Amino acid sequence: MFGYYLDLALRSLKRNKVLTALMVLSLALGIGACITTTTVLRLLSGDPLPQKSSQLFYPQVDPNAKEGYIAGQTEPPSTMPYTDAMYLVHAHRAKRQAAMALTEGKIAPQRANERPFFSDGVQTTADFFGLFDAPFQYGSGWTAADDEAGARVIVIAGFLNQKLFGGANSVGKTIRMDDHDFRIVGVLKPWSPQPRFYALDLGGHDYGGDGDAMFLPLKTGNDLKMGPQDIECYDTVSNMDDLAAAPCRWLGVWVELPDQAAVADYRTFLANYARQQVTLGRFSRDETAMPDLVGWLRHEQVVPDDVRLQAGLAYGFLLICVLNTVGLLLAKCLRRSREIGVRRALGATRGAVFAQFMVEAGIIGVVGGVLGLGFAELGLLGIRHQPAEYASLAHLDLSMFLFTFVVALVASLIAGLLPAWRACSVAPAPQLKAS
């Protein structure tokens, strides 16, 4: 029976080519706009580490001065001084914990005829790789003993290993950066969380690229005066040559807490530490915060308000397109009243007429979905030419490809409900008399 309805629907659509084209184009434009904005929204609001994001937390304390402070309303800053970061790391109150800052280094190439180049990197502590499930192609991370000793060891990304060593196992080899030699202990597989959540508010880019090129011990970077990319001091006479002692904020800390009991214990520990620092006179504020990974992304507003607005407008536009399609289908139905009356007189049930029109609406939806994919690709192509950080990541994947046809089919079937109901309500007698 479906084949029969399909044949009738195709014949009807072919008889009214202009009307059919208008309905398909209307739906396609709405679908294209929706898929374009939804793809971008999904990209920006996605979970960069879904396998353990609920276990990752970003502790914050507030070392700022008392001025401007309102208890319970003033949020602590996103970074902290070296003293506080190291205390949280060395306390080992979480399953894993790591302090980090972004940096940059000038790398000397292996071949004499090549020019030195700058690469982005991370100064961090030993737990970083296990904390974020960073995958290794060769070797592993360094040890806690390397942290304490300020060892000149380094982990490099796969793309840097490819550039310097042709992709071969480079563990044990030496890389020269900022006129210092570092021993390679590990090479990462391709790893670039989007957004780069661990670098938010540390001075780096939030989206795009292949990720950071190198990772070295935090103490090593500090000993070699490899300054962080972002730093904020609350003492104008700070000694910038010794960031470990300077009253400056430049480090972020992440901790892994496997269950709710561990989360509650760490919150208590963090609050007690802040109150202790107030008592000692180091802090003037005892505010703390500890959002999880998803909460941190929400707090940092990694999804711009204009992207949410564009998505809302796109779905509003799709609704207008659906209403236009409803109007066109109703007009088409009224023109076919005699045909429907004859079918009813020959024995077709209301259900059969309703099914025929819904199949017709479904065909319009599928064709509109195919055309909508083309419009979506054009929209994403335009986004990829924008200066936004995330622009290069705006591509359709399989899930969005399937979602396109789900949206197209649902939209067309909703648009077809009223015309189909109107068609099956046509009484045969008046139509036959009119004939």
N, C-alpha and C positions, 0 to 999 in steps of 0.2 A: 504493500500500500504506500509506503514511503516513496518508492520509485515513481508511482503514479503522481503523487503530490509534487514531487520534484520536477517531473516532466511538465505538469501544469504551471508550476511557478516559473520555470525557465521560459515557457512559451509566453506567459504574461509579461515577464520582464523584457523580452525581445520586442514585443508589440509596442512597448512604451519606452523606447531607448532613451529619450531625453529625460523623462521623469526618473528613470532608473539611474541614469548618470548623476542627476542632481542628488538623489538620495545617497548613493555610494560616496560621492564627493563630500557631502555634508558630514557623513559619519567619519570618513577618512580624515578630514581636517581636525575634527574633535579628538579622534583617537590618536592621531599624530602628536597633537599638542600635549595630551595627557601622558603618553608614553615618554615623550622627551623630558617633561618636567619630573615625572615619577622616577625615571632613570637617574636623574641628577639628585633628586631628594633621597633615593635609596642609597646612592653612592656616598652621600655626605652623612647620612644618619645610620649607616651600617655599623655593626659590631666588629671592630678590627681584630678581636681575639675571642671569638664566640666560645671556644672550648674551655676557657677559664676566666672570662671577664668578670663573673660574679665573685671570684676569689681575689681579685686585684683591687687594692685600695690606695688612695693617694693622701697620706697624712699631711696636715698643715698646722703650723703654729704661727703666732703673730709677734715678731720682735720689734714692731714699729713703735714709735713714740706715742705718748698718751693723747696728744692733740688730735682732735677729730674723732676720737673713739667713743662709740655709743654701745654700751654693753648689750649683747644679744642681737645687735643689728649690724655691727661692723664685721665684715667677713675677713678672715685671715688671708694674707697674700699667698700666691701660688708657689713661691719659692722660699727657701730658708737659707740661713748661713751655714757655713761648713761645720761649725761646732755642733749645731743641732742635728744636722743631717748625719754626721758621724756618730753621734750619740744613739740615734734611732737605729742605725745600721749595726753598731757594736752591741746594742742591747739584746739582739737576737730574740725579740719577742714575737716574731712572725716565722712562718715556715721558711720564707725567703724574703730578703730585703735588699734593695739596691738604691744608692744615690747616683745621680747623673747630671751632667751638664753637657751642652753641645760645644764643639770646638772646631777648629780648622787647622790643617797642616799642609805645608809644602812638601810634596813627595818628589824625591829624586828618582828618575827612571833608571831601569836596569841597563839600558843600552846608551852608549855615549852620545849617539847622534840625536837623542830625543831631549825635549825641553822639560824642565820641572813643571809640575802642575799642582794646583790646590785641590784638596778633597775635604768634604765634610766628615766629621767624626763625632764620637761620643766618649767623654771621660766618665767612667762608671766603676762599679765594684763587681766582685766576682760572681755574685748571684744573678746578674743581669740576664744572662742567657737562659738559665733555667727558669727564671721568673717569667719571662715572656715567650718561652718555648721556641727560642731562635734555633733553627736547624743547622747542623754542621755538615759540611761536605768532607772536610779533612780536619783532624785534630779535635780540639775542644777549647773551652775557655781557660782562663788562668785561675789560680787558686787564691784563697784568702791570704795565704802567706805572701803571695806576690803583691797583693794589695798593701799589706803592712810594710813590705820592704821597698815599695815604690819601684818594682822590677820593670825593666824596659822590655815588656812583652806587648804583643798586639794581636788582635783578631781582625782579619780583613774580610770584606764582602767578596762574594764570588766574582762580581764584575771587575773589581780592582785586581783580584788574583788573575783574571783573564787578561787584563791589560798589562800587568807586570810580568807574569810568568806563563802566559799562554794557557791558563787553566790547569796546569799541572799541580801536583801536591807540593805546596810551598812551605809546609810545616817544617820549622827548623831553620829556614832561610832568614835572611836579614833584609829589612826594608829601612831606608834612610828617610827620615822626616824631620824637617826643621833642623837639619845638621846634627841629628842624633840617630843612632842605630837602634832598631827595635827587632827583637826576635819574634817571628811569627809562630804562634802556638795553635791557631785555628783559622779555618776558612769557612765562612757561612755559605749555605745554599742561598738561592734567591729568597730574600726576606725583606719585605717592605710593607708593613701594616699601613692600611689606609683607613682613617687618618693616622698620622704618625703620633699616636696619643702620648707616648712617653716624652715627646719633645714639645708639647704644647706649653706656651709661655716660657720656653727656654731660649727663644730667639731664632728658631729654625722654621722651615716650611712645614705646613700641616699636611699637604697632599702632594702627590706626584713623585716622579723620579724613581730611581732604583733603590732608594733607601740610603742609609749612611754607609760610607766606604770603609771606615775603620773604627775600632773600639780599643781603648787603652785604659789601664788602671788610673783611677782618679788621682791618687797620691802622686803617681808618676807625672801626670800632666801638670799638677800643681807645682811639683818640684822643678820642672823644666820651664815654668812660667808660660805655659800654653794657656792663655786666658780663655775664659768661656765666651760664647757669642753674646750672652746677655747677662748683665749684672746691674744691681741697684743697691747703692750704699745709703745708709741712713746716718752717716757721720761724714761730714764734708772733709775731715782731715784724715780719712782712712788711708792706711798704708796699702796701696794697691799691689805692692810687690809681694805681699804675704796674705793671700786671700784666705788661708786657713785660719788666720787670726782676725782679719778685718771684719768690721760690722757691716757686712754686705750680704745681700740675698742673691744667690745664683744657682742653687742646687734644688732639684726635685727629688723626692723619695717615693718609691713604690714598695708596697709590701704585699705578700701573698698570705691570705688567711683562709684556711680551708672550710671553716664552718662558722655558724653563728656564735658559738661560745668563744671562739678565737677572736671574732670581730668585737664582741662585747669586752673581752679582756684587753684588747689593744686600745679601744676607745678610752677605757679607764686609765690605762698606762699613759696614753698621750695627754689626757686631761691632767693627771697628776704631775707629769713632767712640766707642763705649761705653768701650773700653779707654783711648782718648785722654783722655776726660773723667775717668776714674779717676786717670790720671797727673797731670792738671792739678789734681786735688783737688776737682772739682765733684761727682763721683760717688764713692760708696763701693762700688758694686756694678757689675759689668760684664755682668750678665744682659741678654739681648735676646730678643725673640720676633718672629715675622713670619707669623702665620697668614693663609691666604687667606680670602676672604669666607665660604665655607661653614664653614671651620674656626673662624672668629671667631664665627659664630652658634652653633656647637656649644660653643665655650668659654664663651660667655655664657649658655648654657642657655636659649635663647629658647623651647624646648619644655619647659614645666614637667613635673616628674616625675609629678605627679598626672594629667596628660593622657595620658602614655604608659601609666600604670597603668590608667586608664579604658579605653583602647583594648584593652589586653590582656584585661581583664575582659570587655569586650564580645565579643571573639572567642571567649573561653571560653564565654560565654553562648550564642553562636551554635552552638558545638559541642554543647552540651547540647540545644539546640532540634533540631539535626539528629538526635541520638540518639533524642530523643522521637519524631521523625517516622519514623525507622527502625522503632521499636517499633509505632507505629500502622499503618504500611504492612504490617509482618509480620502483625499481627493481622488486617488486612483480607485479606491473602493467604490465611491459614488458613481464613477464612470462605468463600473462593471456591475451595477445593480441588476441589469437585465440578465446578464450572464449568470449571476448568482441565483436569480429567481428561477431560471430554466433548470439549473443544476438541482435546486431544491425540489422543483416539480418532478424531476426525473428520479427522485429518491435519495438524493444526497442528504445526509444528516447535518445538523448544525455542527456537530463535532468534526465531521469531515471537512466542512467549509472552513472552520476555525483552524484546523491542522494545515490545510492548504495555504492559508494566508501566513501562518507562523513559519512554515517552511520557506515561503517567499521572503519573509523578513530575515530569516537565518541566512539565506544566500546573500542578501544585501550586506549583512554583517560580515560574512567571511570575505567577500570581495572588498568591502570597506577596510577590513583588517589588513589585507595584503597591501592595499594602497596606503593605509595609515602607517604601515611599517616603513614605506618609502619616505613619507613625510617626517616620520620620527628620525630616520637616519639623516635626513637633511637638517633637521633641527639640532641633532647632536653634532653634526659636522660644523654647524655654525658656532656651537658652544666650544668645540675644540679649538676654534680660532680666536676665542676670547682670552684676555690676559689673566684669567683666574687660575689659581694654583691647581685646582682639580680638573681643569679643562681637558687635559690629555687623557684622563681616565673615563671620560664620558663615552662609553660604548655599550651597545646592546649585548646582553649575554643570553643564554638559553632560557633562563627563567623569565626575563623580560620579553623575550620573543613569544613564549607561550602565553604570558600575561596579556600581550597585545590581542591575541585571538579570543581570549576569555572576555576581555573588555568589549571587543567588537561584537561578539555573539550575544553577550548579556545586553548591551546597549540596543542592538537591533531587535532582540526579542521583546524588550520592554517597549520599544517604539512600535512594535507590531501588535501589542496586546489590544489596544483600543480599536484600531482598524479591523483586526480579526474578529473582535466581539461585534463590531458594527456590521461586518459582512455576514456573520452567522445569524444576525437578527433580522436580516432582510426577509420579508414575507413574500412567498412566490406569487400569490394570486394577483396583487396589484401590478407586478412587473409583467406578468403574462397578459393582463388586460391592456397595459400600455403598449405592448407589442402589437 
